[in-house]
Amino acid sequence: MAFSKFTGTDNYLVSPELGDSVNVAVALERPLLIRGEPGTGKTVLAEAIGESLVMEVLTWNIKSTSKAQEGLYVYDTVERLNDARFGDRDISDVRRYIKYGPLGRSFLSQERVVLLIDEIDKADLEFPNDLLHELDQMSFTVHETGESHTARQRPVVVITSNNEKELPDAFLRRCVFHYIAFPGRELMEEIVRVHHPTIEEEMVRQVLLRFYWLRDLPQLRKRPSTSELIDWIAALVRGGIEPETLVTEIPFLGVLLKRERDIEVAERAIAGRAN
């Protein structure tokens, strides 16, 4: 079956390898498992796929208490009990109390959609295998009503992981895997110019020098990410900071670093360079 190829969007640049992984997952109708350090664009990848392939994006943010069943639907007993107590609604129709989750809505959709399952490694160890079962079946039954639903279109499933815990081998075997490496300087310069198209050449050079110098400091607990770089440049431009200032200073350090200890580490390193 022919399908449109994903090559990124105007605001989301992708490497050829990432583009290939997305297109293989779409063609094989397999979940795409994405790993990478924070700030590498794992979550917004799903939005970019939806924009590029003209599909609605449904998001399921995973918590430590998440269960695969909840992604399909939940039966809202509390709402039904309240309606029974106050007597202002007909409670005989159980269907009105069935609330479909992102997974269920992706199966019920008439059109193919993108389903983002964000941070799967936050859930318990059984969650990935339970989820795999539901994705394999592509159908489910609402036990309270006896209604069965089968997906007309298999969703494009994007699953992100921060690698906080190991995922089961059976789950990994069924996924297309891609690790998003942190952008190198050339790709980062392209990303910067997408978000700041009028920025001057010398400013780009200086901000990238300082940004990667910061990221290389060995004692940082949380290194600055792409989104923080984009925000930092905006702060520099609005603050009227000249490129030559960055040779000896890093203004607005709190935009790049979000931990007090990391700021102290950076300030000591900056002072050491000046001496």
C-alpha positions in Angstrom: 0.0 0.0 0.0 1.4 3.4 -1.0 1.7 6.1 1.6 3.1 9.6 1.9 6.7 9.7 3.1 7.6 11.6 6.3 10.5 14.0 5.7 9.9 16.4 8.6 8.2 19.7 8.5 9.1 23.4 8.2 9.5 23.5 12.0 10.8 20.0 12.7 14.0 18.9 11.0 14.8 15.2 10.9 17.9 13.2 10.1 17.6 10.8 7.2 17.8 7.9 9.7 14.9 9.2 11.7 12.8 9.8 8.6 13.5 6.2 7.5 12.5 4.8 10.9 9.2 6.7 10.8 8.4 5.5 7.3 9.3 1.9 8.0 7.0 1.9 11.1 4.2 3.4 9.1 4.6 0.9 6.2 4.9 -2.1 8.5 2.2 -0.8 10.8 4.4 -1.4 13.8 4.8 0.9 16.9 7.7 3.3 16.6 9.7 3.3 19.9 11.7 6.5 20.3 14.4 7.1 22.9 16.8 10.0 23.5 17.8 12.5 26.1 15.3 15.2 27.1 15.0 18.0 24.6 15.7 15.9 21.5 12.2 16.2 20.2 10.7 12.8 21.0 7.3 14.1 22.0 6.9 16.7 19.2 7.9 14.1 16.7 4.3 12.7 16.8 2.9 16.2 16.1 5.3 16.6 13.2 4.2 13.2 11.8 0.6 14.3 12.1 1.2 17.6 10.3 3.3 16.0 7.6 0.9 13.0 6.9 -2.3 15.1 7.6 -3.5 13.0 10.5 -5.1 13.9 13.8 -2.8 13.3 16.8 -4.1 11.7 20.0 -1.9 11.9 23.1 -1.8 9.5 26.0 0.5 10.8 28.8 1.6 7.8 30.8 1.7 7.9 34.6 3.0 5.4 37.2 -0.6 4.3 37.8 -1.6 4.0 34.1 -3.2 0.7 32.9 -3.7 -0.4 29.3 -7.4 -0.8 29.9 -7.7 2.9 30.7 -6.4 3.8 27.3 -9.3 2.0 25.8 -12.1 3.2 28.0 -13.3 3.7 31.6 -16.7 3.3 33.1 -17.5 6.5 35.0 -19.4 5.0 38.0 -19.0 8.3 40.0 -20.9 10.3 37.4 -23.6 7.7 37.2 -23.9 7.6 41.0 -24.2 11.4 41.1 -26.9 11.3 38.4 -28.8 8.7 40.4 -28.6 10.7 43.6 -29.8 14.0 42.0 -32.3 12.3 39.6 -31.8 14.8 36.8 -30.6 12.3 34.1 -31.6 8.9 32.7 -29.1 6.4 34.2 -30.5 3.4 32.4 -28.3 4.0 29.3 -24.9 2.8 30.5 -23.3 4.0 27.2 -23.4 7.6 28.3 -21.0 6.7 31.2 -18.4 5.1 29.0 -15.4 7.4 28.5 -13.1 6.4 25.7 -9.4 6.9 26.2 -6.8 7.8 23.5 -6.2 4.2 22.5 -9.9 3.5 22.2 -10.5 6.7 20.2 -7.7 5.8 17.8 -9.5 2.5 17.2 -12.9 4.2 16.7 -11.7 6.9 14.4 -12.9 6.7 10.8 -9.6 8.0 9.6 -6.0 6.9 10.4 -4.6 8.9 13.3 -1.3 9.3 15.1 -1.3 7.9 18.6 1.4 9.2 20.9 2.0 7.1 24.0 4.3 9.4 25.9 6.9 8.2 28.5 5.9 4.5 28.6 8.7 3.7 31.1 6.8 5.6 33.8 4.2 2.7 34.0 4.7 -0.6 35.8 6.4 -3.6 34.2 3.2 -5.2 33.0 2.0 -2.2 31.1 4.0 -2.6 27.9 3.0 -6.2 27.4 -0.7 -5.4 28.1 -0.5 -2.6 25.7 1.1 -4.8 23.1 -1.9 -7.2 23.4 -4.3 -4.4 22.7 -2.3 -3.1 19.7 -2.1 -6.6 18.3 -5.8 -7.2 18.6 -6.9 -3.8 17.3 -10.3 -4.5 18.8 -11.9 -4.3 22.2 -15.2 -5.0 23.9 -17.0 -2.7 26.3 -18.0 -5.2 28.9 -20.6 -3.0 30.5 -22.6 -2.8 27.3 -21.4 -5.9 25.4 -20.4 -3.7 22.4 -17.3 -4.8 20.4 -15.2 -2.3 18.4 -12.7 -3.2 15.7 -10.3 -0.5 14.3 -10.9 0.4 10.6 -7.5 1.9 10.4 -4.4 0.9 12.4 -3.1 4.1 14.0 0.5 5.3 13.6 1.8 4.6 17.1 4.7 6.6 18.4 5.9 5.5 21.9 8.5 7.6 23.7 10.8 6.4 26.5 13.4 8.1 28.7 15.0 4.8 29.4 14.1 5.0 33.1 13.5 1.3 33.2 14.1 -1.7 30.9 11.2 -2.6 28.6 10.2 -6.3 28.1 12.0 -8.1 25.2 8.6 -9.3 23.8 7.5 -5.7 23.5 10.8 -4.5 22.0 10.6 -7.2 19.3 7.4 -5.8 18.0 8.6 -2.2 17.7 10.6 -0.3 15.2 13.3 1.4 17.4 15.1 4.7 16.9 17.4 6.5 19.3 17.4 10.3 18.6 21.0 11.4 19.1 21.5 15.0 20.3 21.9 17.2 17.3 25.5 18.0 16.2 26.5 21.6 15.4 25.5 21.6 11.8 22.0 20.3 12.4 21.6 22.5 15.4 22.5 25.5 13.3 19.7 24.6 10.9 17.3 24.2 13.8 18.3 27.6 15.2 17.7 29.2 11.8 14.3 27.7 11.5 13.2 29.3 14.8 15.3 32.5 14.4 15.6 33.1 10.7 16.9 36.7 11.0 19.7 35.9 13.5 23.1 37.2 12.4 26.0 34.8 11.5 28.3 35.9 14.4 25.5 35.5 16.9 24.8 31.9 15.7 28.5 31.1 16.0 28.9 32.4 19.5 25.7 30.9 20.9 26.6 27.5 19.6 30.2 27.8 21.0 28.9 28.6 24.4 26.0 26.2 24.3 28.1 23.1 23.5 30.8 24.3 25.9 28.2 24.3 28.7 26.9 20.8 27.6 30.5 19.5 27.9 30.9 20.5 31.5 31.3 17.1 33.2 29.6 18.0 36.5 26.3 19.2 35.1 23.4 17.0 36.2 21.0 18.3 33.5 22.6 19.5 30.3 20.7 22.2 28.4 18.5 21.0 25.6 17.5 22.3 22.2 14.3 23.9 23.4 16.3 25.8 26.1 18.8 26.9 23.4 16.0 28.4 21.3 14.6 30.2 24.4 18.1 31.5 25.3 18.6 33.0 21.9 15.2 34.7 22.1 16.2 36.1 25.5 19.6 37.3 24.1 17.9 39.0 21.2 15.3 40.7 23.3 17.9 41.7 25.8 20.0 43.4 23.1 23.0 41.3 23.9 25.9 41.6 21.3 27.8 38.5 20.1 31.1 39.7 21.6 29.5 39.7 25.0 29.3 35.9 24.8 33.1 35.5 24.5 33.5 36.2 28.3 29.9 35.9 29.7 26.8 33.8 29.5 23.9 36.1 30.1 20.5 34.7 31.3 22.1 31.5 32.5 18.9 30.5 34.2 17.2 30.0 30.8 19.7 27.3 29.9 20.2 25.6 33.3 17.4 24.8 35.7 19.2 23.5 38.8 21.0 25.6 41.4 24.0 23.3 41.6 24.4 23.3 37.8 24.4 27.1 37.7 27.0 27.2 40.4 29.1 24.7 38.4 28.8 26.8 35.2 29.6 30.1 37.1 32.8 28.6 38.5 33.8 27.3 35.0 33.1 30.8 33.5 35.1 32.5 36.1 37.9 30.0 35.5 38.0 30.8 31.8 38.2 34.5 32.6 41.2 34.1 34.9 
